[in-house]
Amino acid sequence: MNSNCPLPVNNFDSVTMAHGGGGKLTDRLIHDLFIKELDNSWLRKAHDGAVLEMNGRIAFSTDSFVVNPLFFPGGNIGDLAVNGTVNDLVCCGAVPEYLSLGLIIEEGLKMDDLRLIIVAIRDAAIRANVKIVTGDTKVVEKGKGDKIFINTSGVGTILQGINICPERCTPGDAIIITGNVADHGIAILSSRKGLSFESSIKSDTAPLNGLADAIFEVTKDVHMLRDPTRGGVSSALNEICASSGCGIMLDEKEIPVSDEVKGACEIMGFDPLYIANEGKLLIILPDKYALDVLNAIRKDPLGKDAAVIGHVTEGPPVVKLKTVIGSTRIVDMISGEQLPRIC
């Protein structure tokens, strides 16, 4: 069997780590089990959150965070949990407003570490202008968890005139990334025991609602937003292709990657397009707005390295990359995982 075609979910006797890696096995698990058994029109969209009608349009999203280590260059599991759900709401075209906070704490977690995490949650919520309005705490016996797991759910109001949906992607649309890719995944890797290496790379974890405001001040005619977290830019764009039926052509020389991340990836054999980000937006919109949007988001420190990295094409729904030497290759969704427990 072709290694690029993973077995259906029902061919596995148990869940593997690769099922949580954000690649093909994650995609199969979601579509062949979760969406199949829990089917409804909202789940079928397979978006970062659901857009609901409740006295106006709102977005609702949830995410769980199991990052290892808990503290890493540029952040910790606390601010990551807030920023992750805020950004999922942003990708629905919503103004994030309220979050819930669920904690599963393992017996033995140092109270000083828990305090640092909660303070990071507080500061991240203030920065993102959201309120944590409800929550739940469970403690499990030592050895039954891994220090702390966090779940955050969020709601926000959809701005009038905004319709973020992969089916709106149109051949000719520009694809923008708001900054350097792969910083988060490499920052996590650099701080792991047994894998640590000298690096000044920091996670890019950040709330992206300010960038979204800048985009929508230029135009509300944005077809798609996505934050390329697990599985990186590659998985995010392959999911968009599958939902829209369109193809995508990327230009390798335009994809922003810092020299330090590029060097780390070359040493370890990683492709930056498959590595997670926690503070970047993929923006797909009509090409006529691309330059104005670039100019707007580059005024924000979080968007200073933004670039147009490609365009939407006619089908088939495949992501292709024009390399720096002029050849073209397919950028497929990763089959398993490169870096587990990164978010």
Secondary structure as UniProt FT lines:
FT   TURN            3..4
FT   HELIX           9..11
FT   HELIX           17..20
FT   HELIX           24..29
FT   HELIX           30..35
FT   HELIX           36..37
FT   HELIX           41..44
FT   STRAND          50..53
FT   STRAND          57..65
FT   STRAND          71..72
FT   TURN            73..74
FT   STRAND          75..76
FT   HELIX           77..90
FT   TURN            91..93
FT   STRAND          94..106
FT   TURN            107..108
FT   HELIX           111..128
FT   STRAND          131..140
FT   TURN            142..143
FT   STRAND          148..158
FT   TURN            160..161
FT   HELIX           166..168
FT   TURN            171..172
FT   STRAND          174..177
FT   HELIX           183..190
FT   TURN            193..195
FT   HELIX           209..218
FT   STRAND          224..226
FT   TURN            230..231
FT   HELIX           232..244
FT   STRAND          247..251
FT   HELIX           252..254
FT   HELIX           259..268
FT   HELIX           272..274
FT   STRAND          282..285
FT   HELIX           287..289
FT   HELIX           290..297
FT   TURN            298..299
FT   HELIX           301..303
FT   TURN            304..305
FT   STRAND          307..313
FT   STRAND          319..322
FT   TURN            324..325
FT   STRAND          328..330
//
